[in-house]
Amino acid sequence: MEKKPGDISVGDELTNQEIVGIFKCGNQGGMRRSKRENCLVLITDHTKSLYDDHIDSKGILHYTGMGTKGDQDLNKSQNRTLNESKGNDIKVYFFEKYGQKSSYRFNGEVELDGEPYEGKQHDELGVLRKVYIFPLRPINTESFPVIGNNELNETIEIKEKKTKKLSNRELAERATKLNHTSSTSNTYRKVISKQYDRNEFVKEYARRRAAGRCQLCDELAPFKSNGVPFLEVHHVEWLAEGGPDSVDNVVALCPNCHRKMHVINKPKDLQTLVDKAKEILSLS
């Protein structure tokens, strides 16, 4: 039996081909009109999107309209469809993509939460132009689905790589207020984060064994907290990679070296910490 839009649940992951088959819409673009299903499908790919689509602290989606070159026209094509959606009986569905997944998460049906407003964003040629932004809220759920911490981090990494390729001029233009929409809301999204329950005895053992010195650079802790040298406990073999939470797998590092190990993790430094983790706490 062929699936219909009503058969899809919030949180379901669909490929682009599945979206086309179920909603009977086109296979490209962020705003896809379907006359057969009398609906409008909105898609945001956070790894590729030219636009600054975001969800604010009140749970409202600020979705940028259609048109990748020059000023956008509120009365043209799917911008008009979305703007008149409350009166034209067209259902509006929202999908988004984070991270390296090839699928899109279904976020449910949405509706306008006020009038669209004007904003300023760069087009695909890098020219600053007028855009229209539609405030949308979910209809059948209290809020949009939470996303995974890994998905968010993957997306940030992809965007950072793209940002590094910009010239100084392009970067300055995109970082200034000229590139911001007229919305003053900060981007906000609930995230599912995986946390490891770490043994407090093991953490304290690592700090005491270090005796106030970073076990990588051998410098004194950079400052004291409540009278105690501040060092951060680091798992030599990371917990995320299956490392044990045990005294022979932890060391105490200054914040700088701790960050260094998570960013660079040089084999020479790693071996130093392997050896340090095997040392025994003095019982005197």
Backbone torsions as a table, in degrees:
resi	resn	phi	psi	omega
1	MET	NA	131.4	-177.8
2	GLU	-70.7	134.8	179.3
3	LYS	-75.2	145.8	176.2
4	LYS	-116.5	164.6	178.9
5	PRO	-51.9	-36.0	-179.1
6	GLY	-69.5	-11.8	180.0
7	ASP	-87.2	-7.4	-176.4
8	ILE	-93.2	135.5	-180.0
9	SER	-104.7	150.6	177.3
10	VAL	-57.9	130.7	-178.8
11	GLY	100.7	-13.5	178.4
12	ASP	-64.7	145.4	177.9
13	GLU	-103.8	124.3	-179.2
14	LEU	-124.9	143.6	172.8
15	THR	-77.9	167.6	178.8
16	ASN	-61.3	-39.1	179.5
17	GLN	-63.9	-38.6	178.7
18	GLU	-67.8	-38.7	177.5
19	ILE	-59.9	-45.8	179.4
20	VAL	-60.8	-44.2	-177.1
21	GLY	-68.4	-38.4	-176.5
22	ILE	-80.3	-41.5	-174.7
23	PHE	-96.9	-4.7	177.8
24	LYS	55.5	47.3	-178.5
25	CYS	-119.6	178.9	177.0
26	GLY	-68.6	170.4	-177.4
27	ASN	-105.2	7.9	-179.8
28	GLN	-137.4	160.0	176.2
29	GLY	90.7	163.0	-178.6
30	GLY	-92.3	-16.1	178.6
31	MET	-127.4	109.7	-172.4
32	ARG	-119.6	112.9	-178.4
33	ARG	-84.7	135.7	175.3
34	SER	-124.8	110.0	177.5
35	LYS	-77.1	-29.5	-179.3
36	ARG	-66.4	-37.6	179.3
37	GLU	-102.9	1.7	-179.8
38	ASN	50.2	54.0	-178.7
39	CYS	-145.2	169.2	175.8
40	LEU	-127.3	123.3	179.9
41	VAL	-100.8	123.9	177.8
42	LEU	-105.8	133.1	-178.4
43	ILE	-131.4	132.5	172.9
44	THR	-123.7	120.9	172.7
45	ASP	-104.1	103.9	-173.7
46	HIS	-67.8	-12.7	178.9
47	THR	-89.3	-16.3	-175.7
48	LYS	-127.1	-18.6	-169.4
49	SER	-57.6	133.8	173.3
50	LEU	-72.6	-23.8	-171.1
51	TYR	-95.5	164.1	-178.7
52	ASP	-101.2	57.4	177.1
53	ASP	-73.0	134.5	-179.0
54	HIS	-156.8	162.6	176.7
55	ILE	-109.4	129.0	-176.2
56	ASP	-89.1	-179.1	-175.3
57	SER	-66.5	-14.7	177.6
58	LYS	-94.8	2.0	178.6
59	GLY	83.3	18.2	179.1
60	ILE	-96.4	129.9	176.7
61	LEU	-83.8	127.9	175.9
62	HIS	-105.0	102.6	-171.4
63	TYR	-106.6	125.0	-178.6
64	THR	-79.3	138.0	-175.3
65	GLY	-69.8	-169.4	-172.9
66	MET	-91.5	141.8	179.0
67	GLY	126.2	110.7	-175.4
68	THR	-97.5	-9.4	-179.4
69	LYS	-130.9	133.5	177.9
70	GLY	70.3	-176.3	180.0
71	ASP	-63.8	141.6	176.8
72	GLN	-82.2	153.1	-179.3
73	ASP	-113.9	118.5	-177.5
74	LEU	-65.3	-25.7	-175.8
75	ASN	-100.3	16.9	-177.4
76	LYS	-113.2	138.6	170.8
77	SER	49.9	-132.8	-173.3
78	GLN	-75.5	-13.9	171.5
79	ASN	-63.2	-41.9	178.0
80	ARG	-67.6	-41.0	178.8
81	THR	-57.8	-47.2	-179.3
82	LEU	-69.2	-40.4	-179.0
83	ASN	-63.1	-31.9	-178.3
84	GLU	-102.2	11.9	-171.9
85	SER	-62.8	-28.9	-179.7
86	LYS	-71.4	-23.5	-177.8
87	GLY	-107.1	-9.3	-176.8
88	ASN	-105.4	8.6	174.3
89	ASP	61.1	29.0	177.8
90	ILE	-99.1	129.6	176.9
91	LYS	-79.3	141.7	-178.9
92	VAL	-118.7	125.1	-178.3
93	TYR	-117.7	145.4	-175.3
94	PHE	-122.6	128.7	174.6
95	PHE	-121.3	151.6	172.7
96	GLU	-146.4	157.6	-178.4
97	LYS	-129.2	129.1	174.8
98	TYR	-120.8	155.5	171.4
99	GLY	64.6	-152.4	-172.7
100	GLN	-95.6	4.4	178.8
101	LYS	-64.6	148.9	176.5
102	SER	-92.1	-8.2	-178.6
103	SER	-97.0	165.7	-179.8
104	TYR	-117.3	135.5	179.8
105	ARG	-85.7	132.1	177.8
106	PHE	-82.5	121.3	-178.1
107	ASN	-103.1	8.0	175.0
108	GLY	92.8	-172.7	179.9
109	GLU	-85.0	141.9	-179.9
110	VAL	-127.9	162.9	175.4
111	GLU	-144.0	160.9	-179.8
112	LEU	-62.4	138.3	178.0
113	ASP	-114.2	33.0	-178.2
114	GLY	141.3	-178.0	-178.6
115	GLU	-76.3	144.9	173.6
116	PRO	-63.5	149.2	-179.2
117	TYR	-126.6	160.2	-178.6
118	GLU	-83.3	147.4	176.2
119	GLY	-143.7	176.5	178.0
120	LYS	-123.0	123.2	175.3
121	GLN	-143.3	161.2	176.4
122	HIS	-81.4	144.9	175.4
123	ASP	-88.1	-172.7	-175.5
124	GLU	-67.3	-14.8	177.1
125	LEU	-96.9	1.5	179.8
126	GLY	85.3	9.4	-178.5
127	VAL	-90.2	130.9	178.7
128	LEU	-70.1	129.6	-176.8
129	ARG	-145.3	172.7	179.3
130	LYS	-85.0	135.2	174.8
131	VAL	-127.9	162.9	174.0
132	TYR	-111.9	134.3	-176.4
133	ILE	-118.4	129.7	-175.5
134	PHE	-104.8	118.6	174.6
135	PRO	-78.8	123.3	-175.5
136	LEU	-128.9	146.1	177.5
137	ARG	-128.3	151.0	178.2
138	PRO	-68.5	145.6	-178.1
139	ILE	-93.7	-48.3	-171.1
140	ASN	-96.3	-1.4	178.6
141	THR	-133.9	158.1	-179.7
142	GLU	-71.4	-30.2	-178.9
143	SER	-153.3	166.5	177.3
144	PHE	-71.5	152.0	-177.6
145	PRO	-58.4	147.3	175.2
146	VAL	-72.4	157.4	179.0
147	ILE	-113.9	159.6	179.5
148	GLY	-76.4	146.1	179.4
149	ASN	-60.1	-37.8	178.9
150	ASN	-64.6	-40.1	178.5
151	GLU	-60.7	-44.8	-179.3
152	LEU	-64.2	-45.7	-179.4
153	ASN	-63.8	-38.7	177.6
154	GLU	-63.0	-41.4	179.9
155	THR	-64.9	-43.6	179.1
156	ILE	-61.4	-41.8	179.9
157	GLU	-63.0	-42.5	178.5
158	ILE	-62.4	-43.5	-179.6
159	LYS	-67.6	-37.2	179.1
160	GLU	-62.8	-39.4	179.0
161	LYS	-63.5	-40.4	178.6
162	LYS	-67.7	-38.7	-178.9
163	THR	-63.8	-37.4	-179.0
164	LYS	-63.1	-21.5	-178.6
165	LYS	-84.3	-9.4	-179.4
166	LEU	-73.3	147.2	172.9
167	SER	-72.6	166.8	178.4
168	ASN	-59.1	-39.3	-179.9
169	ARG	-64.6	-47.2	179.9
170	GLU	-62.0	-41.7	-179.5
171	LEU	-63.6	-44.9	-179.5
172	ALA	-61.4	-41.6	-179.1
173	GLU	-64.6	-41.5	-176.0
174	ARG	-78.4	-21.9	-178.1
175	ALA	-88.6	-17.3	-177.7
176	THR	-83.0	169.9	-177.6
177	LYS	-64.0	-20.5	179.5
178	LEU	-61.5	-25.8	-177.5
179	ASN	-91.1	-1.0	-178.9
180	HIS	-88.9	151.8	173.7
181	THR	-74.7	172.7	178.8
182	SER	-75.3	-5.0	176.4
183	SER	-72.8	134.5	178.3
184	THR	-97.0	3.1	-177.1
185	SER	-77.0	139.8	174.3
186	ASN	-80.2	152.3	175.2
187	THR	-68.2	136.6	-175.1
188	TYR	-146.3	134.6	177.3
189	ARG	-154.5	134.3	176.1
190	LYS	-73.7	136.1	-175.6
191	VAL	-126.7	139.0	172.4
192	ILE	-86.3	121.2	-178.8
193	SER	-118.2	133.8	178.8
194	LYS	-87.8	120.7	-179.1
195	GLN	-116.3	138.8	178.4
196	TYR	-96.2	136.0	177.6
197	ASP	-82.8	103.7	-173.4
198	ARG	-96.1	141.3	-178.0
199	ASN	-72.0	120.8	-177.4
200	GLU	-66.3	-30.3	178.8
201	PHE	-66.5	-39.6	179.3
202	VAL	-66.3	-41.5	179.1
203	LYS	-62.6	-46.1	-179.2
204	GLU	-66.3	-37.5	177.4
205	TYR	-58.1	-46.3	-178.7
206	ALA	-62.0	-42.0	-178.7
207	ARG	-67.0	-42.9	-179.0
208	ARG	-67.9	-37.1	179.0
209	ARG	-63.8	-33.2	179.9
210	ALA	-73.2	-22.1	177.0
211	ALA	53.4	41.1	173.4
212	GLY	85.8	1.7	179.8
213	ARG	-118.2	141.7	175.5
214	CYS	-63.2	132.4	-176.8
215	GLN	-83.9	6.5	173.5
216	LEU	-110.5	-55.1	-179.1
217	CYS	-90.3	-11.0	178.2
218	ASP	66.3	16.5	176.5
219	GLU	-89.0	155.3	176.0
220	LEU	-62.8	151.5	176.9
221	ALA	-52.7	139.4	-173.4
222	PRO	-64.3	-22.7	178.6
223	PHE	-163.2	174.0	178.2
224	LYS	-112.6	146.2	175.6
225	SER	-122.4	118.4	-175.3
226	ASN	54.0	38.0	176.4
227	GLY	81.3	1.3	-177.7
228	VAL	-112.2	134.4	177.4
229	PRO	-54.1	131.2	-176.0
230	PHE	-88.2	112.0	174.2
231	LEU	-133.6	147.7	-178.7
232	GLU	-103.2	136.9	-178.4
233	VAL	-83.0	128.9	-176.5
234	HIS	-122.8	134.1	175.3
235	HIS	-87.5	118.3	-176.0
236	VAL	-57.9	-50.6	168.9
237	GLU	-97.1	112.9	-170.1
238	TRP	-57.2	143.2	177.3
239	LEU	-58.6	-37.3	-178.8
240	ALA	-65.1	-19.0	179.3
241	GLU	-106.5	15.9	175.1
242	GLY	94.7	7.5	179.6
243	GLY	-67.5	147.7	-178.7
244	PRO	-80.1	151.7	174.8
245	ASP	-92.6	73.4	-175.2
246	SER	-135.3	161.3	-173.2
247	VAL	-62.4	-26.8	-179.9
248	ASP	-88.2	12.3	176.5
249	ASN	-130.0	11.7	-179.9
250	VAL	-125.9	148.6	174.8
251	VAL	-138.5	167.8	177.7
252	ALA	-113.8	125.4	-174.6
253	LEU	-126.8	154.0	171.0
254	CYS	-70.0	157.5	-177.6
255	PRO	-54.7	-36.8	-178.3
256	ASN	-65.6	-48.2	179.8
257	CYS	-68.6	-33.6	177.7
258	HIS	-61.3	-46.5	178.7
259	ARG	-64.1	-40.1	-179.9
260	LYS	-57.7	-42.6	-178.5
261	MET	-67.5	-30.9	179.9
262	HIS	-81.7	-20.9	-179.7
263	VAL	-95.9	-45.4	-174.2
264	ILE	-105.4	-51.3	178.2
265	ASN	54.3	53.3	-178.8
266	LYS	-60.5	140.1	179.2
267	PRO	-55.1	-39.7	179.7
268	LYS	-63.7	-44.7	178.3
269	ASP	-65.4	-39.0	-179.5
270	LEU	-61.4	-42.4	179.6
271	GLN	-65.6	-37.5	177.0
272	THR	-58.6	-43.9	-178.2
273	LEU	-73.4	-32.0	174.8
274	VAL	-58.9	-43.6	-179.9
275	ASP	-68.3	-41.4	-179.5
276	LYS	-63.5	-37.8	-178.0
277	ALA	-66.8	-19.3	-179.4
278	LYS	-86.3	-10.6	179.9
279	GLU	-68.8	153.9	-176.0
280	ILE	-102.3	137.8	176.9
281	LEU	-64.8	131.7	177.4
282	SER	-67.8	131.0	-176.3
283	LEU	-92.1	2.0	-178.5
284	SER	-82.9	NA	NA
